[in-house]
Amino acid sequence: MTAYQLPADPGADVYDAVVLAGGAARRLGGIDKPGVRVGGRALLDRVLAACAGAATTVVVAEPRPTSRPVVWAREEPPGAGPVAALDAGLRGTSAGYVVVLSADLPFLEEGTVRRLLGALRESGAEGAVLTDPEGRDQPLVAAYRSAPLRRELRHLAAEHNGLSGQAEHTTHTRDEAGAGRSPGRGLRGLPLRRLVARLGLTRIFDPVAAFDCDTWDDIAAARSRIREHGHVLDEWISAVKDELGIDLDVDTAVLLDLARDAAHGVARPAAPLTTFLVGYAAAQANGGPEAVAEAARKAAALALRWADEAAAEAKPDAG
């Protein structure tokens, strides 16, 4: 492998994302795996939420409805494999860093993407990959420096064309020979690990984020996990925000405390109604998390005053 001089830092927060979502899903009977829902959300949409900070997100697959805007690309020919798909997606990016993801990662979160980018910047490596519980590299849960990734794709295509060129020459029609081959054709059928092995890597361990859905058992396990007590509320909030197109981080504990105070101090039906009104008030104020917190504080204080009055009236000597 040739030596590579690291470029200037392209910016701590600037990256593009390439999501590979066009696999055959043979172990799932050939279904549309990126569209399978876990926790009410398509697997692809869950991955898109994790890389929402990307300047540009390219999804390599046939176009479909998604939870946020993306750029669509397709490897040539369709079904040519992950290296050809990565090459096709990379052509739609321009940032110095690129996050490369598969579309079947139900537990990938934005924090893991930030960890990958941080490890890449701090280590000076050419790529930062996640490892699974068995310590195996997951090249489709990774962040790469774009320049060396493009370089090794070119080299790999040239080498593969050189090895297979004689056989291809005997099978191509005259029209095909005249048109030439795109670089993606030179990468057809190559395993992704053959590309990644040419890069200098650093690694981070996150067995939950590395979990992918290859079988129906995997999907069942993912669906079961998000309904566990420690995960269900966060999963539900994320699903609702995704469904409503809301990009807002709020203090869930504040809202739960408010609901409790309204239910106990006023009446049980007051809990959902009060939290709705708090959200509406924050929206009317064009505010963010701070506006939600302030509206919740006012409503909670009101609920406590309401409860205090009720308690005072219950005393025999109330004035």
HELIX and SHEET records of a PDB file:
HELIX    1   1 ARG A   26  LEU A   28  5                                   3    
HELIX    2   2 LYS A   33  GLY A   35  5                                   3    
HELIX    3   3 LEU A   43  ALA A   50  1                                   8    
HELIX    4   4 PRO A   82  LEU A   90  1                                   9    
HELIX    5   5 GLU A  110  SER A  123  1                                  14    
HELIX    6   6 SER A  146  THR A  171  1                                  26    
HELIX    7   7 ARG A  174  ALA A  179  1                                   6    
HELIX    8   8 PRO A  183  LEU A  187  5                                   5    
HELIX    9   9 LEU A  192  VAL A  196  1                                   5    
HELIX   10  10 TRP A  216  ILE A  226  1                                  11    
HELIX   11  11 VAL A  232  LEU A  244  1                                  13    
HELIX   12  12 THR A  252  GLY A  265  1                                  14    
HELIX   13  13 ALA A  270  GLN A  284  1                                  15    
HELIX   14  14 PRO A  289  ALA A  314  1                                  26    
SHEET    1   A 7 VAL A  71  ALA A  73  0                                        
SHEET    2   A 7 THR A  57  VAL A  60  1                                        
SHEET    3   A 7 ASP A  16  LEU A  20  1                                        
SHEET    4   A 7 TYR A  97  SER A 102  1                                        
SHEET    5   A 7 ASP A 137  ARG A 145 -1                                        
SHEET    6   A 7 GLY A 127  THR A 131 -1                                        
SHEET    7   A 7 LEU A 201  PHE A 205  1                                        
SHEET    1   B 2 ARG A  37  VAL A  38  0                                        
SHEET    2   B 2 ARG A  41  ALA A  42 -1                                        
END                                                                             
